[in-house]
Amino acid sequence: MADFHNDALQTLYSSVTERAGTQARVPLHSPGSAAQKTVDGKTYLYWRVYLASGKHKETSLGRAGEPDTEAALEARLLESAEMRALGADVQVLRKAGFAAADNSSALTIATLFNAGIFGHGGVLVGSHAFGALLNSLGVHLPTNYRTEDIDIGSAGTISVAIPEERSFLDILRDSSLPFLEVPELDSRRPSTSFKARGQPLKVDLLVPGTEAYETRPLPHLRAHATGLPYFKYLVSNPAQGFVLGKEHAIPVMLPDPARFALHKLIVSTLRTASHALKADKDRRQAAVLIDALMEKFPEWLAAASDSLEEAARPRVAVAAARALILAPHLSQRAQDFLEELGAQG
């Protein structure tokens, strides 16, 4: 049966996400502190922060004692206090077993949020979305999910317009991480993946496609994406969610959790024999979400099941039967649901 966080932790998570949802931008620097310098007998105030790169940045607030300077300092102190309070609460959640992204992934996702990607058609999918969905449902896992991939999907195109002199790669580099395009095996095909040099972190762009896994342009991003079968089902009807980082809570768009679970079952059947372990991971993740949803929102699973296209139903049936074997400790309601899915094949 699903293991849920206690009410106090779920309430804290709600408080964190409520505050994080008001952010116009996620700061990519430390909370900061005031500093002062004296030049020719006059004292000036500065605000110093440390960037993700480790370098510090100073912003002049003006001459000490001036009303405008004091007002600017007060605003910075308030912002700093809010950042520290949010960061402390995020750390409590992390230590309690809420799913959280590693620092490089969180900074990259925050950079994409700041660029408007999630407000203009971008949807976070993959393992980071899985962790965020677990948090939203209050589910506790004994071990945190591990992934170095950030998967950004879209139902069609991402409409945020990038200036002519910039590209999606340039946006990723705003994180201060040294991203590069990953060349395709077929040199005639444009890249759809980006990797941080010297790190396992990778970002993939994904859109609906076919089992040919064709490459499709995303003109507004000056980039290309990989087309995936059954992907439109996953990224239709997304909703706001949050990714926890080291000290951040980052607003993103997430798939419907019930569709995410059933799509995981579909994806597991698309894996080749050499990726059998990944296929089993897909089914286990689906089972975890189904278990939680049957406890809290069974109607969501019913709606997601009704929305499956006919071609996907045999795949879901095969995977559901396998999931029952892989996850024997599910609640009876979750087992019944998977058995019903298996009978639809």
C-alpha positions in Angstrom: 0.0 0.0 0.0 1.1 3.6 -0.6 3.1 5.2 2.2 1.9 8.7 2.7 3.7 11.5 4.6 2.0 12.6 7.8 -0.5 15.5 7.8 2.0 18.0 9.2 4.5 17.4 6.4 1.8 17.5 3.8 0.6 20.9 5.2 4.2 22.2 5.1 4.5 21.1 1.5 1.3 23.0 0.7 2.7 26.1 2.4 5.9 25.8 0.5 4.2 25.4 -2.9 1.7 28.2 -2.1 4.6 30.6 -1.5 6.7 29.3 -4.4 3.7 29.8 -6.7 3.9 33.6 -6.3 7.4 33.8 -7.7 7.7 35.6 -10.9 11.3 34.3 -11.1 13.2 31.7 -9.2 16.5 33.3 -8.0 19.6 31.5 -9.2 21.8 33.0 -6.5 22.2 32.9 -2.7 19.9 34.9 -0.5 22.6 37.6 -0.3 23.9 40.0 2.3 24.6 43.7 2.6 28.1 45.1 2.4 29.5 48.6 2.5 32.5 50.5 1.1 33.9 53.9 2.0 35.2 56.0 -0.8 36.6 59.5 -0.2 35.0 59.5 3.3 31.6 58.6 1.9 29.9 55.2 2.7 28.1 53.3 0.0 25.9 50.2 0.4 26.1 47.1 -1.8 24.1 43.9 -2.0 26.3 40.8 -2.5 25.1 37.4 -3.8 26.8 34.2 -4.9 25.8 32.8 -8.3 25.5 29.1 -9.2 28.9 29.3 -10.7 30.4 30.2 -7.3 31.3 33.7 -8.4 29.9 36.6 -6.4 28.0 39.6 -7.8 27.6 43.0 -6.2 24.9 45.5 -6.9 25.1 49.1 -5.7 22.2 50.3 -3.5 23.4 53.9 -3.2 24.9 56.1 -0.6 24.3 55.1 3.1 21.7 57.1 4.9 19.8 58.2 1.8 16.1 57.4 1.9 16.2 55.6 -1.5 19.2 53.5 -0.4 17.5 52.5 2.8 14.4 51.5 1.0 16.4 49.4 -1.5 18.2 47.8 1.4 14.9 47.0 3.2 13.5 45.4 0.0 16.6 43.2 -0.4 16.5 42.2 3.2 12.9 41.2 2.9 13.5 39.2 -0.2 16.5 37.5 1.4 14.5 36.6 4.5 11.8 35.0 2.3 14.4 33.0 0.4 16.0 31.8 3.6 12.6 30.8 5.1 11.5 29.0 1.9 14.9 27.3 1.6 14.8 26.1 5.3 11.3 24.6 4.7 12.4 22.9 1.5 15.3 21.3 3.4 12.9 20.0 6.0 10.9 18.3 3.3 13.9 16.8 1.6 15.1 15.3 4.9 11.6 13.9 5.5 11.8 12.0 2.2 10.1 14.2 -0.3 11.4 13.7 -3.8 14.0 16.4 -4.8 16.1 17.1 -7.8 19.9 17.4 -7.5 21.2 21.0 -7.6 22.3 21.1 -11.2 18.9 19.7 -12.4 17.0 22.1 -10.1 19.0 25.1 -11.4 18.3 24.1 -15.0 14.6 23.6 -14.4 14.5 27.0 -12.7 16.2 28.6 -15.7 13.6 27.1 -18.0 10.9 28.5 -15.7 12.5 31.9 -15.7 12.6 31.9 -19.5 8.8 31.2 -19.7 9.0 27.7 -21.0 6.4 26.3 -18.7 4.1 29.2 -19.2 4.0 28.8 -23.0 3.4 25.1 -23.6 6.3 23.3 -22.0 5.5 20.3 -19.7 8.0 18.6 -17.5 7.9 14.8 -18.0 10.1 11.9 -17.1 11.5 11.1 -13.6 11.6 14.6 -12.4 7.8 14.8 -13.1 7.4 11.5 -11.3 9.0 12.9 -8.2 7.0 16.1 -8.3 3.7 14.1 -8.8 4.6 11.9 -5.8 5.1 15.0 -3.7 1.8 16.5 -4.8 0.0 13.3 -3.7 1.9 13.2 -0.4 3.6 9.9 -1.2 6.8 8.9 0.6 9.3 6.6 -1.1 12.0 4.9 1.0 14.7 6.0 -1.5 14.7 9.2 -3.6 14.4 8.8 -7.4 17.7 9.2 -9.3 17.9 10.7 -12.7 20.3 12.9 -14.7 17.7 13.6 -17.5 15.4 16.5 -17.7 12.6 15.8 -20.3 10.6 18.8 -21.6 7.6 17.9 -23.6 4.9 19.8 -25.5 1.6 18.8 -27.1 2.5 20.8 -30.2 4.9 23.6 -30.0 6.3 25.8 -27.2 5.1 29.3 -28.1 7.6 31.4 -26.0 9.5 33.4 -28.6 13.3 33.5 -28.2 15.1 36.6 -29.6 16.8 36.1 -32.9 20.3 36.2 -31.4 19.4 33.4 -28.9 18.4 29.8 -28.9 17.2 27.1 -26.5 20.8 26.2 -25.9 21.5 29.8 -24.8 18.6 29.6 -22.3 20.1 26.5 -20.8 23.5 28.3 -20.5 21.8 31.0 -18.4 21.9 28.4 -15.6 25.7 28.9 -15.5 26.2 25.3 -16.5 28.2 24.5 -19.7 25.6 23.0 -21.9 26.4 21.6 -25.4 24.3 20.1 -28.1 24.5 16.3 -28.3 25.1 15.2 -31.9 22.8 12.5 -33.3 24.2 9.2 -34.6 22.9 10.3 -38.0 24.8 13.5 -38.6 22.1 14.7 -41.0 19.6 15.0 -38.2 19.6 18.0 -35.9 20.2 17.5 -32.2 17.2 17.2 -29.8 19.4 16.7 -26.7 21.6 19.0 -24.7 24.3 17.9 -22.1 26.2 19.7 -19.4 29.9 19.3 -20.2 31.6 17.2 -17.5 28.3 16.1 -15.9 25.7 13.4 -16.6 22.9 16.0 -16.8 21.0 15.9 -20.1 18.0 17.8 -21.4 15.7 16.3 -24.0 13.0 18.0 -26.0 10.0 15.8 -26.8 6.7 16.1 -28.9 4.0 13.8 -30.2 5.1 11.6 -33.0 5.1 8.0 -34.2 7.1 4.8 -33.6 9.5 6.2 -36.3 10.8 8.6 -33.6 11.1 11.4 -36.1 12.8 14.8 -35.5 10.5 17.8 -35.5 11.3 21.5 -35.4 10.3 23.8 -32.5 10.7 27.1 -34.4 10.0 29.4 -31.4 12.9 27.7 -29.5 15.3 27.6 -32.4 15.6 23.9 -31.6 14.3 20.4 -32.5 12.5 17.7 -30.6 12.1 14.0 -30.9 8.6 12.7 -31.8 7.3 10.0 -29.5 4.3 7.6 -30.0 1.3 8.0 -27.6 2.9 11.2 -26.3 0.0 13.5 -26.9 -2.0 11.5 -24.4 0.6 12.2 -21.7 0.9 16.0 -22.2 -2.7 16.8 -22.8 -4.4 18.6 -19.8 -1.3 19.5 -17.8 -1.5 21.3 -14.5 0.9 23.4 -12.3 3.2 21.5 -10.0 6.5 22.0 -8.2 10.0 20.5 -8.3 11.9 20.7 -5.0 15.6 21.5 -5.3 18.3 22.0 -2.7 16.6 25.2 -1.4 14.2 25.9 -4.2 10.6 25.1 -5.0 10.2 25.6 -8.8 6.8 26.0 -10.5 6.5 23.8 -13.5 3.7 22.3 -15.6 3.1 18.5 -15.0 1.1 15.8 -16.7 -2.1 14.6 -15.2 -0.9 11.9 -12.6 -3.3 9.3 -13.8 -2.3 9.7 -17.4 1.3 9.7 -16.4 0.8 6.3 -14.7 -1.0 4.8 -17.7 1.5 6.3 -20.1 4.3 4.6 -18.1 2.6 1.3 -18.8 2.5 2.1 -22.5 6.1 3.2 -22.6 7.3 0.0 -20.9 5.9 -2.0 -23.9 7.9 0.2 -26.3 11.2 -0.6 -24.7 13.5 -3.1 -26.6 14.7 -6.3 -24.9 18.0 -4.6 -24.1 16.1 -2.0 -21.9 14.1 -4.6 -19.9 15.3 -3.0 -16.6 14.0 0.4 -17.7 10.7 -1.2 -18.7 10.3 -2.8 -15.2 11.1 0.6 -13.7 8.3 2.2 -15.8 5.9 -0.4 -14.5 6.9 0.0 -10.9 6.5 3.8 -11.2 3.1 3.3 -12.7 2.1 0.9 -9.9 3.2 3.4 -7.2 1.1 6.2 -8.7 -1.9 3.9 -9.3 -1.7 2.8 -5.6 -1.8 6.4 -4.4 -4.5 7.5 -6.8 -6.8 4.6 -5.9 -6.5 5.8 -2.3 -7.1 9.5 -3.0 -8.5 10.1 -6.5 -9.8 6.9 -8.1 -12.0 8.9 -10.4 -8.9 10.3 -12.1 -7.7 6.9 -13.0 -11.2 6.0 -14.4 -11.1 9.2 -16.6 -7.6 8.5 -17.8 -8.5 4.9 -18.7 -11.6 6.0 -20.6 -9.4 8.5 -22.6 -6.9 5.8 -23.8 -6.8 5.5 -27.6 -7.7 2.0 -28.8 -4.2 1.3 -30.1 -2.8 1.8 -26.7 -5.2 -0.5 -24.8 -3.5 -3.9 -25.7 -0.1 -2.4 -24.6 -1.6 -1.2 -21.3 -3.2 -4.6 -20.7 0.1 -6.4 -21.2 2.0 -4.0 -18.9 -0.6 -4.0 -16.2 -0.3 -7.8 -15.9 3.4 -7.5 -15.5 3.1 -4.6 -13.0 1.0 -6.9 -10.8 3.9 -9.3 -10.6 6.5 -6.6 -10.0 4.6 -4.8 -7.2 2.9 -7.5 -5.1 2.3 -5.3 -2.1 -0.3 -3.0 -3.7 -3.6 -2.2 -2.0 -6.4 -4.5 -3.1 -8.1 -1.6 -4.9 -4.9 -1.0 -6.9 -4.6 -4.7 -7.7 -8.3 -4.8 -8.8 -7.7 -1.8 -11.1 -4.6 -3.3 -12.7 -6.5 -6.6 -13.2 -9.3 -4.7 -14.9 -6.7 -3.0 -17.2 -5.3 -6.4 -18.0 -8.7 -7.8 -18.9 -9.1 -5.0 -21.5 -6.5 -6.5 -23.8 
